[in-house]
Amino acid sequence: MNAAILVLTLLLCVAISAIIVRVARLPLPLTQIALGAVISVPSYGLHVDLEPHLFLLLFVPPLLFADGWRMPKREFFQARERILALAFGLVLFTVFAVGYLLHWMIPQLPLAAAFALAAVLSPTDAVAVSALAGRTGIPKRLMYTLEGEALMNDASGLTAFKFAVAAAATGAFSLYDASMAFVLVAIGGVAIGALMGWGMALFQQWLAGWTRVQAQGTIVLILLLPFAAYLIAEEAGTSGILAAVAAGITLNLKSAADTGADTRIATTHIWSMLEYVLNGVIFVLMGLQLPDIILDALSESFEEGGWRDPARLLTWAAATWAALIFARLIWVWGMLRVTHLAARWRGDRQRVMPRRRLLFATALAGVRGAITLAGVLSLPFVIEGDAAFPQRSLMVFLAASVILISLIAAAIGLPWLLRGMAVEEDPEEREEQLARIQACEAAVAAIAVAASEPGSEREEEDENSATSRAAQRMIQAYQQRLRSLREEDGPANHRERSDADLALRLIGIRAERNELMRMHRADEINDVVLNALLYEIDVRETSLTPRGRKH
């Protein structure tokens, strides 16, 4: 019963946070963390002992799988050098640079433990960044890079964390053995995930020929795929996180056209809702954990050294966050500088260095989130010889504080840095326009061919005129749509028509919806008819509303 109440309370907090965000215009992650902190009031609220391994199994695989599945493969491969440099190079740079700084700043923190803390702080949370800067808007190329980085650096950061924890617990560490193990763990995880994603795609293709197979069954299998990839990879001693990511990317590459329309629509809706709920529950759980972690650390410090030590703890937390941002800024600047020089050496004079504001935004977008919290809470309490793990409570406090500071800093700084920044034209808008036009032209051609095909002699006399009239009506409808699309082609015409034409179309659609609701209230149509017609209207409204514009 307690578990059921906890789950229902978490879901209620996610729902309430959506209302608060719409009314108060607050950042969604911070709102959900605040709600989690409110319901964990000492002596009265909920208190959850988070099991890190169970947390990683339940939340991380489906979210990373969905991100890999949704990630545009073209943009992912175009930015692969930047993504790999951030996901692997930046992680190693952060581990050594920030690790040595932590050991120098806090001498009582052993070097191996400092490396472990730096490693668990290296993974970023692109979901939090997107939610924090959603109203201002991050340039799409940068957002794709951040998402790709977050997909990969979870595995690299947690793997480095595991080796550093082992070194802190045993006192033995070999850079060569750790490097080779890291490569094998990464390659093995990617291979297992890609193999399972490919197998699921082939299975979907085989099921597509079975007309009686329900879409719900296929969707359940897809929902189970990230968990299966994660568990099998972990059992094999490889990276379960990379396996979940690779499964999602592979399924995206292979099965886009191998499923029916009903399966695609239902899968899209289910994953959208699942992602929203899981992300919300993660931030609420973080809110449940953070107050106890911070208050316990401050109270212990106060008992040991008075007010001076709590102030020192907060200073260490702020300095750790600043070191992470500085290391990220240096690495990003160096990476872009090398890319710029290589482009000029190849003769590409058009590529220029990004503006400073965009560089600072990229550095500030390194928000830490759920992976960092789950990783640091998985630190063992004791090591060999039944000795306490060195400075475990301090490491947990610093990680939790950095999560909060990074979220608050990004919520304040990203909108300010990105405000008024001229963003290059989105190529996806042009591609979408061209796709709509070509789809209409293909439909017109197919209808014309179908109408010209003769039937049997007996049927031809009765049906030829009816088929021709139906084809004429359909072709006229598509030609009207083509004229509308071509009139909107081009930025000038689109801007000129966006306020008048689009507004009138949306008014018409909303009038249709209101009429349907009136007929339903008057019992002129039933629930089945209402839901079917409302879905068609919603699809048309979505296709007319520019992406990113909220009504």
VOZA-211286 format. One line per field, with one value per residue (C-alpha): residue number from 1; x, y, z. Coordinates in steps of 0.5 Angstrom, whole numbers, plus 500, padded with zeros to 3 digits. Layout:
BEGIN
resi <- (NUM | ...)
px <- (X | ...)
py <- (Y | ...)
pz <- (Z | ...)
//
This chain:
BEGIN
resi <- (1 | 2 | 3 | 4 | 5 | 6 | 7 | 8 | 9 | 10 | 11 | 12 | 13 | 14 | 15 | 16 | 17 | 18 | 19 | 20 | 21 | 22 | 23 | 24 | 25 | 26 | 27 | 28 | 29 | 30 | 31 | 32 | 33 | 34 | 35 | 36 | 37 | 38 | 39 | 40 | 41 | 42 | 43 | 44 | 45 | 46 | 47 | 48 | 49 | 50 | 51 | 52 | 53 | 54 | 55 | 56 | 57 | 58 | 59 | 60 | 61 | 62 | 63 | 64 | 65 | 66 | 67 | 68 | 69 | 70 | 71 | 72 | 73 | 74 | 75 | 76 | 77 | 78 | 79 | 80 | 81 | 82 | 83 | 84 | 85 | 86 | 87 | 88 | 89 | 90 | 91 | 92 | 93 | 94 | 95 | 96 | 97 | 98 | 99 | 100 | 101 | 102 | 103 | 104 | 105 | 106 | 107 | 108 | 109 | 110 | 111 | 112 | 113 | 114 | 115 | 116 | 117 | 118 | 119 | 120 | 121 | 122 | 123 | 124 | 125 | 126 | 127 | 128 | 129 | 130 | 131 | 132 | 133 | 134 | 135 | 136 | 137 | 138 | 139 | 140 | 141 | 142 | 143 | 144 | 145 | 146 | 147 | 148 | 149 | 150 | 151 | 152 | 153 | 154 | 155 | 156 | 157 | 158 | 159 | 160 | 161 | 162 | 163 | 164 | 165 | 166 | 167 | 168 | 169 | 170 | 171 | 172 | 173 | 174 | 175 | 176 | 177 | 178 | 179 | 180 | 181 | 182 | 183 | 184 | 185 | 186 | 187 | 188 | 189 | 190 | 191 | 192 | 193 | 194 | 195 | 196 | 197 | 198 | 199 | 200 | 201 | 202 | 203 | 204 | 205 | 206 | 207 | 208 | 209 | 210 | 211 | 212 | 213 | 214 | 215 | 216 | 217 | 218 | 219 | 220 | 221 | 222 | 223 | 224 | 225 | 226 | 227 | 228 | 229 | 230 | 231 | 232 | 233 | 234 | 235 | 236 | 237 | 238 | 239 | 240 | 241 | 242 | 243 | 244 | 245 | 246 | 247 | 248 | 249 | 250 | 251 | 252 | 253 | 254 | 255 | 256 | 257 | 258 | 259 | 260 | 261 | 262 | 263 | 264 | 265 | 266 | 267 | 268 | 269 | 270 | 271 | 272 | 273 | 274 | 275 | 276 | 277 | 278 | 279 | 280 | 281 | 282 | 283 | 284 | 285 | 286 | 287 | 288 | 289 | 290 | 291 | 292 | 293 | 294 | 295 | 296 | 297 | 298 | 299 | 300 | 301 | 302 | 303 | 304 | 305 | 306 | 307 | 308 | 309 | 310 | 311 | 312 | 313 | 314 | 315 | 316 | 317 | 318 | 319 | 320 | 321 | 322 | 323 | 324 | 325 | 326 | 327 | 328 | 329 | 330 | 331 | 332 | 333 | 334 | 335 | 336 | 337 | 338 | 339 | 340 | 341 | 342 | 343 | 344 | 345 | 346 | 347 | 348 | 349 | 350 | 351 | 352 | 353 | 354 | 355 | 356 | 357 | 358 | 359 | 360 | 361 | 362 | 363 | 364 | 365 | 366 | 367 | 368 | 369 | 370 | 371 | 372 | 373 | 374 | 375 | 376 | 377 | 378 | 379 | 380 | 381 | 382 | 383 | 384 | 385 | 386 | 387 | 388 | 389 | 390 | 391 | 392 | 393 | 394 | 395 | 396 | 397 | 398 | 399 | 400 | 401 | 402 | 403 | 404 | 405 | 406 | 407 | 408 | 409 | 410 | 411 | 412 | 413 | 414 | 415 | 416 | 417 | 418 | 419 | 420 | 421 | 422 | 423 | 424 | 425 | 426 | 427 | 428 | 429 | 430 | 431 | 432 | 433 | 434 | 435 | 436 | 437 | 438 | 439 | 440 | 441 | 442 | 443 | 444 | 445 | 446 | 447 | 448 | 449 | 450 | 451 | 452 | 453 | 454 | 455 | 456 | 457 | 458 | 459 | 460 | 461 | 462 | 463 | 464 | 465 | 466 | 467 | 468 | 469 | 470 | 471 | 472 | 473 | 474 | 475 | 476 | 477 | 478 | 479 | 480 | 481 | 482 | 483 | 484 | 485 | 486 | 487 | 488 | 489 | 490 | 491 | 492 | 493 | 494 | 495 | 496 | 497 | 498 | 499 | 500 | 501 | 502 | 503 | 504 | 505 | 506 | 507 | 508 | 509 | 510 | 511 | 512 | 513 | 514 | 515 | 516 | 517 | 518 | 519 | 520 | 521 | 522 | 523 | 524 | 525 | 526 | 527 | 528 | 529 | 530 | 531 | 532 | 533 | 534 | 535 | 536 | 537 | 538 | 539 | 540 | 541 | 542 | 543 | 544 | 545 | 546 | 547 | 548 | 549 | 550 | 551)
px <- (500 | 506 | 509 | 502 | 501 | 508 | 507 | 501 | 504 | 509 | 504 | 500 | 506 | 508 | 501 | 501 | 507 | 504 | 499 | 504 | 509 | 503 | 500 | 507 | 511 | 517 | 522 | 519 | 525 | 526 | 518 | 518 | 524 | 521 | 515 | 519 | 522 | 515 | 512 | 519 | 518 | 521 | 517 | 511 | 512 | 515 | 522 | 524 | 531 | 533 | 536 | 541 | 541 | 533 | 533 | 538 | 534 | 527 | 528 | 535 | 534 | 527 | 529 | 536 | 532 | 527 | 532 | 536 | 530 | 528 | 535 | 535 | 540 | 542 | 544 | 547 | 552 | 554 | 555 | 559 | 566 | 563 | 559 | 564 | 569 | 564 | 562 | 569 | 574 | 571 | 569 | 576 | 579 | 573 | 575 | 583 | 582 | 577 | 579 | 586 | 583 | 578 | 584 | 588 | 582 | 580 | 586 | 582 | 579 | 583 | 585 | 581 | 575 | 576 | 577 | 570 | 566 | 569 | 567 | 560 | 559 | 561 | 555 | 550 | 542 | 540 | 532 | 533 | 537 | 531 | 526 | 530 | 531 | 525 | 521 | 528 | 530 | 536 | 539 | 537 | 544 | 547 | 541 | 542 | 550 | 547 | 543 | 548 | 553 | 548 | 546 | 554 | 557 | 552 | 556 | 563 | 562 | 559 | 564 | 570 | 566 | 566 | 574 | 575 | 571 | 574 | 581 | 579 | 576 | 582 | 588 | 590 | 589 | 592 | 591 | 592 | 587 | 582 | 583 | 582 | 576 | 573 | 574 | 571 | 565 | 563 | 564 | 560 | 555 | 554 | 554 | 549 | 544 | 545 | 544 | 538 | 535 | 536 | 533 | 527 | 526 | 527 | 521 | 517 | 518 | 516 | 510 | 508 | 505 | 500 | 494 | 491 | 497 | 495 | 499 | 499 | 503 | 508 | 508 | 509 | 515 | 518 | 517 | 521 | 527 | 531 | 530 | 532 | 538 | 540 | 540 | 543 | 549 | 550 | 550 | 555 | 559 | 559 | 555 | 548 | 547 | 550 | 546 | 540 | 542 | 545 | 538 | 534 | 539 | 539 | 531 | 530 | 535 | 532 | 524 | 522 | 518 | 517 | 511 | 504 | 501 | 497 | 503 | 507 | 501 | 500 | 508 | 509 | 503 | 505 | 513 | 511 | 507 | 512 | 518 | 514 | 512 | 519 | 522 | 517 | 518 | 526 | 526 | 520 | 525 | 531 | 527 | 525 | 533 | 536 | 533 | 535 | 542 | 544 | 541 | 544 | 551 | 550 | 548 | 554 | 559 | 555 | 556 | 564 | 566 | 561 | 558 | 565 | 564 | 557 | 560 | 566 | 562 | 558 | 564 | 567 | 560 | 560 | 568 | 566 | 561 | 565 | 571 | 566 | 563 | 571 | 573 | 567 | 568 | 576 | 574 | 569 | 573 | 579 | 575 | 571 | 578 | 581 | 575 | 575 | 583 | 582 | 576 | 581 | 586 | 582 | 580 | 573 | 573 | 566 | 566 | 567 | 568 | 561 | 560 | 562 | 555 | 554 | 560 | 558 | 551 | 554 | 558 | 552 | 548 | 552 | 547 | 547 | 541 | 539 | 545 | 549 | 545 | 544 | 551 | 553 | 548 | 551 | 557 | 559 | 559 | 565 | 571 | 576 | 577 | 570 | 573 | 568 | 569 | 573 | 568 | 562 | 557 | 562 | 561 | 554 | 553 | 557 | 554 | 547 | 549 | 552 | 546 | 542 | 547 | 547 | 540 | 539 | 544 | 542 | 535 | 537 | 543 | 541 | 535 | 539 | 545 | 540 | 535 | 536 | 541 | 540 | 539 | 540 | 535 | 532 | 533 | 527 | 522 | 524 | 525 | 518 | 515 | 518 | 516 | 508 | 509 | 512 | 507 | 501 | 504 | 505 | 498 | 495 | 499 | 497 | 490 | 490 | 493 | 488 | 482 | 485 | 486 | 480 | 475 | 472 | 467 | 461 | 464 | 467 | 460 | 457 | 463 | 467 | 463 | 463 | 471 | 472 | 468 | 471 | 478 | 476 | 474 | 480 | 485 | 482 | 483 | 490 | 491 | 488 | 493 | 498 | 497 | 496 | 503 | 506 | 504 | 507 | 513 | 519 | 520 | 517 | 510 | 510 | 511 | 506 | 501 | 502 | 498 | 492 | 492 | 494 | 490 | 483 | 485 | 486 | 479 | 475 | 478 | 477 | 470 | 469 | 471 | 466 | 461 | 463 | 463 | 456 | 453 | 456 | 453 | 446 | 447 | 447 | 454 | 457 | 463 | 466 | 464 | 467 | 474 | 475 | 473 | 477 | 483 | 482 | 482 | 487 | 492 | 490 | 491 | 498 | 500 | 498 | 501 | 509 | 513 | 515 | 509 | 505 | 497)
py <- (500 | 505 | 504 | 505 | 511 | 514 | 512 | 516 | 522 | 522 | 522 | 527 | 532 | 531 | 533 | 539 | 542 | 542 | 547 | 551 | 552 | 554 | 559 | 562 | 561 | 557 | 552 | 545 | 542 | 547 | 546 | 539 | 539 | 544 | 540 | 534 | 538 | 540 | 533 | 531 | 536 | 533 | 529 | 530 | 528 | 523 | 520 | 515 | 511 | 511 | 505 | 507 | 501 | 500 | 507 | 506 | 500 | 503 | 510 | 511 | 505 | 508 | 515 | 514 | 509 | 514 | 519 | 515 | 513 | 520 | 523 | 525 | 520 | 525 | 531 | 526 | 523 | 530 | 532 | 526 | 529 | 534 | 529 | 524 | 529 | 532 | 525 | 522 | 527 | 532 | 527 | 524 | 532 | 533 | 527 | 529 | 537 | 537 | 531 | 534 | 541 | 537 | 534 | 540 | 544 | 539 | 535 | 530 | 527 | 522 | 523 | 516 | 519 | 526 | 522 | 519 | 525 | 528 | 522 | 522 | 530 | 529 | 526 | 532 | 532 | 535 | 534 | 539 | 544 | 543 | 544 | 550 | 554 | 552 | 558 | 562 | 557 | 553 | 553 | 547 | 545 | 546 | 542 | 536 | 536 | 537 | 531 | 527 | 528 | 527 | 520 | 518 | 521 | 518 | 511 | 514 | 518 | 512 | 507 | 512 | 513 | 505 | 505 | 510 | 508 | 501 | 505 | 508 | 502 | 497 | 502 | 499 | 502 | 501 | 506 | 501 | 496 | 501 | 504 | 497 | 495 | 502 | 500 | 493 | 496 | 501 | 497 | 491 | 495 | 498 | 491 | 488 | 494 | 495 | 487 | 487 | 494 | 490 | 484 | 488 | 491 | 485 | 482 | 488 | 487 | 480 | 482 | 487 | 482 | 479 | 483 | 481 | 483 | 488 | 494 | 494 | 488 | 491 | 497 | 493 | 489 | 496 | 498 | 492 | 493 | 498 | 494 | 488 | 491 | 494 | 488 | 483 | 488 | 489 | 481 | 481 | 486 | 491 | 498 | 497 | 505 | 505 | 498 | 502 | 508 | 503 | 500 | 506 | 509 | 502 | 501 | 508 | 507 | 500 | 500 | 507 | 505 | 497 | 499 | 500 | 507 | 505 | 503 | 509 | 514 | 510 | 509 | 516 | 518 | 513 | 514 | 522 | 521 | 516 | 520 | 526 | 522 | 519 | 525 | 529 | 523 | 523 | 531 | 530 | 524 | 529 | 534 | 528 | 527 | 533 | 537 | 531 | 530 | 538 | 538 | 532 | 535 | 542 | 539 | 534 | 540 | 545 | 540 | 539 | 546 | 551 | 556 | 556 | 549 | 550 | 556 | 552 | 546 | 551 | 555 | 548 | 546 | 553 | 552 | 545 | 548 | 553 | 548 | 544 | 550 | 553 | 546 | 545 | 552 | 551 | 544 | 547 | 553 | 548 | 543 | 549 | 552 | 546 | 545 | 552 | 551 | 544 | 547 | 553 | 548 | 545 | 551 | 552 | 560 | 560 | 557 | 562 | 561 | 562 | 568 | 568 | 568 | 562 | 559 | 561 | 558 | 551 | 551 | 553 | 548 | 543 | 541 | 536 | 531 | 524 | 520 | 524 | 523 | 516 | 515 | 518 | 515 | 508 | 509 | 504 | 505 | 501 | 498 | 493 | 491 | 494 | 501 | 507 | 509 | 516 | 522 | 519 | 524 | 530 | 527 | 526 | 533 | 536 | 532 | 534 | 542 | 542 | 539 | 545 | 550 | 548 | 548 | 555 | 558 | 555 | 557 | 564 | 565 | 561 | 565 | 571 | 569 | 567 | 573 | 576 | 572 | 571 | 564 | 561 | 559 | 552 | 548 | 543 | 548 | 548 | 541 | 540 | 545 | 541 | 534 | 537 | 539 | 533 | 528 | 532 | 531 | 524 | 523 | 527 | 522 | 516 | 518 | 519 | 513 | 509 | 513 | 511 | 503 | 500 | 495 | 489 | 490 | 489 | 494 | 499 | 501 | 502 | 505 | 509 | 515 | 515 | 513 | 519 | 524 | 522 | 522 | 529 | 531 | 528 | 531 | 538 | 538 | 536 | 541 | 547 | 544 | 545 | 552 | 554 | 550 | 554 | 561 | 560 | 558 | 563 | 567 | 573 | 570 | 566 | 572 | 576 | 570 | 567 | 572 | 573 | 566 | 562 | 565 | 564 | 557 | 556 | 560 | 555 | 549 | 551 | 553 | 545 | 543 | 547 | 545 | 538 | 539 | 542 | 536 | 531 | 535 | 535 | 527 | 528 | 524 | 519 | 519 | 514 | 519 | 525 | 522 | 520 | 527 | 531 | 527 | 528 | 536 | 536 | 533 | 538 | 543 | 541 | 541 | 548 | 550 | 552 | 548 | 551 | 556 | 555 | 557)
pz <- (500 | 502 | 495 | 491 | 495 | 493 | 486 | 486 | 490 | 485 | 479 | 482 | 483 | 476 | 474 | 479 | 476 | 469 | 472 | 476 | 470 | 465 | 471 | 474 | 468 | 472 | 469 | 469 | 473 | 478 | 479 | 480 | 485 | 489 | 489 | 491 | 497 | 499 | 500 | 504 | 510 | 516 | 520 | 516 | 509 | 505 | 505 | 500 | 500 | 493 | 491 | 485 | 481 | 481 | 479 | 474 | 471 | 471 | 469 | 465 | 459 | 457 | 457 | 453 | 448 | 447 | 446 | 441 | 437 | 436 | 435 | 428 | 425 | 419 | 424 | 429 | 424 | 422 | 429 | 430 | 431 | 436 | 440 | 441 | 443 | 448 | 450 | 451 | 451 | 455 | 460 | 461 | 461 | 467 | 471 | 471 | 471 | 476 | 480 | 481 | 483 | 488 | 491 | 492 | 495 | 500 | 502 | 506 | 500 | 497 | 490 | 487 | 491 | 488 | 481 | 482 | 484 | 478 | 474 | 477 | 475 | 468 | 465 | 463 | 462 | 456 | 458 | 463 | 459 | 453 | 459 | 462 | 455 | 452 | 452 | 449 | 444 | 443 | 436 | 433 | 431 | 439 | 441 | 437 | 439 | 447 | 446 | 443 | 448 | 454 | 450 | 450 | 456 | 461 | 459 | 459 | 466 | 470 | 467 | 469 | 476 | 477 | 476 | 480 | 486 | 485 | 486 | 492 | 495 | 494 | 493 | 486 | 479 | 473 | 467 | 462 | 464 | 466 | 459 | 455 | 460 | 458 | 451 | 451 | 456 | 451 | 444 | 448 | 450 | 443 | 440 | 444 | 443 | 436 | 435 | 439 | 436 | 429 | 431 | 433 | 427 | 423 | 427 | 426 | 419 | 419 | 423 | 418 | 414 | 419 | 418 | 424 | 429 | 434 | 434 | 442 | 442 | 438 | 442 | 448 | 445 | 444 | 451 | 453 | 449 | 452 | 459 | 455 | 452 | 459 | 463 | 458 | 457 | 464 | 465 | 460 | 463 | 458 | 458 | 459 | 458 | 451 | 450 | 451 | 446 | 441 | 441 | 440 | 434 | 431 | 431 | 428 | 422 | 421 | 422 | 420 | 414 | 417 | 421 | 420 | 421 | 427 | 430 | 429 | 431 | 438 | 439 | 438 | 443 | 448 | 448 | 449 | 455 | 458 | 457 | 460 | 466 | 467 | 467 | 472 | 477 | 476 | 478 | 484 | 486 | 486 | 490 | 495 | 496 | 496 | 502 | 507 | 503 | 504 | 511 | 514 | 511 | 514 | 521 | 521 | 519 | 524 | 530 | 528 | 527 | 528 | 522 | 519 | 516 | 513 | 509 | 507 | 504 | 500 | 498 | 496 | 492 | 488 | 487 | 484 | 479 | 477 | 475 | 471 | 467 | 466 | 464 | 459 | 456 | 455 | 452 | 447 | 445 | 444 | 440 | 436 | 435 | 432 | 427 | 425 | 423 | 420 | 416 | 414 | 412 | 407 | 404 | 407 | 408 | 410 | 417 | 422 | 430 | 434 | 438 | 445 | 447 | 444 | 447 | 454 | 453 | 451 | 457 | 462 | 458 | 462 | 467 | 472 | 473 | 475 | 473 | 477 | 483 | 482 | 481 | 487 | 492 | 489 | 493 | 498 | 505 | 507 | 503 | 504 | 511 | 513 | 513 | 511 | 504 | 505 | 505 | 502 | 505 | 503 | 496 | 496 | 499 | 493 | 488 | 490 | 491 | 484 | 481 | 484 | 482 | 475 | 474 | 477 | 474 | 467 | 468 | 470 | 465 | 458 | 457 | 458 | 454 | 448 | 448 | 442 | 438 | 431 | 429 | 422 | 418 | 420 | 414 | 417 | 415 | 408 | 408 | 411 | 406 | 400 | 403 | 403 | 396 | 393 | 397 | 394 | 387 | 388 | 391 | 385 | 380 | 384 | 383 | 376 | 375 | 379 | 375 | 368 | 370 | 366 | 370 | 367 | 362 | 366 | 371 | 367 | 364 | 371 | 375 | 370 | 371 | 378 | 379 | 374 | 378 | 385 | 382 | 379 | 386 | 390 | 385 | 385 | 393 | 392 | 387 | 392 | 397 | 392 | 391 | 398 | 399 | 394 | 395 | 402 | 399 | 401 | 407 | 405 | 403 | 409 | 414 | 410 | 411 | 418 | 422 | 417 | 413 | 419 | 424 | 420 | 419 | 426 | 428 | 423 | 426 | 433 | 431 | 428 | 435 | 439 | 434 | 435 | 443 | 442 | 439 | 444 | 450 | 446 | 445 | 437 | 437 | 442 | 445 | 439 | 434 | 438 | 439 | 432 | 429 | 435 | 433 | 426 | 427 | 432 | 427 | 422 | 427 | 429 | 422 | 421 | 427 | 426 | 431 | 437 | 437 | 443 | 443)
//
